[in-house]
Structure formats: structure tokens, C-alpha cells
């Protein structure tokens, strides 16, 4: 058989997986495996699960457009800040009152901006954030409810709502049979194997899995600060066993 090794550019934004797929170099690939380091697992521990491992990731930006006025005369304008505040509160009900309680999902408001001085009601208020979910159905539902709340709360307050939606990767989707092979291979290498802890982080390996079956696994690099934290550290003891594991996984996949 033939093994292709992908050194993917841009694992984070803007999404290097799409760049690789657009080249056509994976058009005839029958299975694909990937891994991500995990500071939540001890070194040389493999975290594997069938189905979703990481979440779909979407970003939204909403501009509530009112009419500015002097703070002493609110009746002469339309306050977008009050509207934005109502939306921020209501957005927290999207998951808590619309999603099955045992399903994972979230709406996080991470950026709020309005006005530039103390005595003027501004023309506009910005609300920005992210949504995460583990299924396509919940992903669509969260987007639908977010739009409905933003648009209708804006109408209730007499302002306009301009919404920009930036779709990121879907949830990863490990093929059960390939996940089992990944597990068996790790056990044969005498690596510790655990059920991978689910995460609402995103991973653009999911773009590959839309058309190519396979598995995405976590590799323990030793307990440390989280990824993207300046104190994140990798235990070098994890490097060689991981390389051997991937090589053996490729061999077994060709024999499967």
C-alpha cells in the first residue's frame, strides 16, 4: 500500500485542511489518521473515541444599530446598548432551553464594544462570540435560534441587527472501525489507552473526515498548562513512542 504523510499548513485559522483538500492530493485516500497533543493526559497515553471528539466551531458578529443621542436625552435616540444587553442575556437560553440536556453545546459572548465616552448614547453596539456543538443538528439549531433572538430583540428595541456568520470546521467524526484499530494498535504497543475526554475545542481535521473515513486521536504529552498557554510543555518522552505508534497504525491500516 501507499502512505501519504500530511504536513498541514495553518491548523488554526484560516483552516489548512481545506487548502490541502483543494489540491486534490487526497482524492484517492481510503483512510486517514491524525493526532493532537493533550496536556490533559500523561505522556504516552492515547485517548480514543468513536464519533465526535471535538466540536463544530462557528463565529458570529452582531452589530446592533440604533441612533445616538446625549445621555441626558435618551428619548431622542435609540439605545443599542440596552438591546445588546438583552440579547446577551437571552443568548444564554439557546443551549439551556433548546438543546437536549445530555448533549454538549455552548454560546459564548467574548467581545462587547459600544461607545467611546461617558455622556453619549452611541449609534451602535457590537457583540461577538462563538458557538460550539457536537452534532450537525444542534449546530443548525443554535444558529437558527441565535439569528431569531438577535433579529427579534432588535425589532422589540427599535434597532437594526446586522449579523455576520463565519462557519468553521464541523465536529470530528471518528469511524468506529478505524477508532477500534487505533485502540488495538496502541494496546499492542503497550501504550496506555483511555476514552478520550470530549472537548468543545475545534479541529479542522474534521474537514478531512467529511469525505475520508478514519480516526483522530489524542496523544498525552504530560500534564501541563493548556494548549495555547505560554506555560504549555511537552514531555520529550512522548515523541518517539508516538512516531512508532503512527508507523504501526499505518501498517495495520493497510492490512485491514
N, C-alpha and C positions, 0 to 999 in steps of 0.2 A: 504493500500500500504506500500511499504518499502522505506525508505530514507537512502541513504548512504552519509556520510559526509567525504570528502576527505581532509586530512591534507597533502598537497603535498610537498614532499621534492624538493629542487632545482628548484624554479620557474624560476630563471635565468639559465644560463649555468650550467650543460650540458643539461638541459631540463627534469625536474622532471615528466612532464606529460607522456612522453614515458615510464619512469620507472613504473609509476602507471598502464598504459595500458598493459605493458608487463606481469603484474601479473595476468591478466585475471579477476580481481575483478569487472570490469565494463562491462563485456561481455553481461550481460542481462539488462543493464540500458537503459531506453527508453527516458529519457530526462535529461539534465544536465544544471546546472546553476552555474555561477561563478561571482565574482565581483572583482574590483580593486579600491583601494582608489584613489581619484583625488584631488590634491591641486588646480585644476582649478575651482572647484565647491564649493559653500557654503556648510557648514555642513548640513547633512540630505537632500541633493538634489541628486536625482537619474538621471543619464544620460543613456538613452536607445536609440538604433537604430537598425533597421533591416539590415541584410547584414554585410558588413565589418565594424568593429570598430577599429581594429588595423591592422598593415601591416604585410606582409611576411618579413622575415629578413634573408638576406644572407651575408656572409663574404667572401672576396676574398683576396688572397695574390699573388702578381706577382713579380717574380724575373727576371729582365732583365739582361742577362749575356753577357757581352762584353769582351774586352781584355784590361787589364790595361797597362798604359804606363806613362812616365814622362809627366807632364802637358805642358812642353815646346815642346813636340814632339807628338801632338795628331794624326798625320798621321801614327804613328807606332802602334796605338792601335785602339780600337773600344769603343767609349764613351757611356756607358749605361745611364749616367745621362741625356744626350740630348734626348735619346729615352724615358726615363721615363717622362721627362718634356712634350714631345709631346703627350704621352699617357694621362697624367693628364689633359691637355687642351682639348683633343679630347673627353675624357670620359664625359665631361660636356654637350656634344651634344646628349648623349644617350637618356636622358629624353626630352630635349628641342626640338629635331628634329625627334624623333621616337615615342613618346607617345602622345596620344590624349591630347590636352591642358587642358581639363577639368578633366583628370584622375590624380591621385596622384602617384608620384614616385620620387625616388631620387637615385643618385650615389654620395656617399661622400668618398673622399680620406682623410684618417685620420692619416696615418702613412707613412712617406717617409724617407728612410735611404740610404746613399751611402757614401763610402769613409771614411777616418779617418785622413787625413792631407791635407795641402793646395796646395801641388805641385805634386800630383799624381792623375791621372785619374784612378778610381778603376775598378775592374773586373766586379762588379755587382751593381745594384741599386734595392732597394726593394720599392714596392708600395703596400699599404694595405688599405682596406676600407670596406664599407658596401653598399648594395643595398636594397631598400625598395619599395614595391608596394602593391596595394590593390586588384589586380586580378591575377589569375594564368597565364593568357595570357601575361600580362605585365611583370610578374616575369620571364617568359621564354624568352621574347623578350629582356629584359635588360641583362640577362645572355648571350644570343646569341651575342648581339652587343658588350658587353664588351670583350668577347673572340675574336671576329673578329678584333676589334680595337687593342687589345694587340698583337695578333699574326701578323697582317699585318703591324702595325707600327714597330714592331721588325724586320720584314723582310726588310722594307724600310731602316732601320738604320744598317742592317747587324749584329744584335744581336739575341740571342735566348730569348724566353719568356716562363718561367715555371709558370703555373697558378695552384694554389690550390683553390678549391671552397668548402666552408663549408655551406651547406644548413641548415637554421634554421627553425623556425615554419612558416607555411603558414599564410595568413591573417585570422583573426577570421571571422566567418560567422554565424551571428545570424539568427536562423529560425524565419521567420516573425510572425508566430502564437505564439511562445513562447516569443518573444520580446513584443508582444502585451499583453500577460498575465502578464509579468513582469511590464509593464507600468500600467495596470489596478490595479495590486496588490499595487504598490506604491501609486497610487492615492487614493485607498481605505484606506491606512494607513495615508492619509493626508500628504504625503511627496511631496515636490516639484519635478516635473518631467520635464526634459529638453531633447531635442535632444542631444545625446552625441556628444561632439566635436570629430571629427575624429583625429586619431593620426598615425604617421608613426613609432611609437614605436612598438615593437613586444610583443607578449604574447603567451606563449605555451599552453594556454587553447585551442588554435586553433587546436592542435593535437587531443583533445577530439572531437572537432566538425567535424573532418573528418569522424567520424563514428557514433557520437551520436548527435541528434538534441538538441537544447537548446538555451540559451542566456547568453551572458557575458555583464555585466552592470558596469557602473562607479558609485561609491558612493562618494559624496562630503565629504571631511574631513576638510573643511575650507580652505580658501585661504592662501597659504603659498608658500615657496620656492618649487621648483620642486622635484619630487621623485629622490632619489639617491643624493640629495644635503644635506650636513650636517645640514642645517637650516630647513629642512623639518619638519613640525609639524602636528600632528593630533589633532583636536578638540575633546576632550572626549565626547562631546555632541552627536557625530555621532555614538558612539559604540552601545548603547542599541537599538535605532531605527533601526539600520542596522540588528542586530540579530533578532529583531521581524519581520522585513521585510522578511528576508530569511526563517524564520519558516513559515510565512504565505504563501510565494511563494511556498514552498514545499507542503503545504496542498492543495493549489489551483491547483497545477500541478497534484496531484493525482486524483483530482475530474474532471480534464479537459477531 
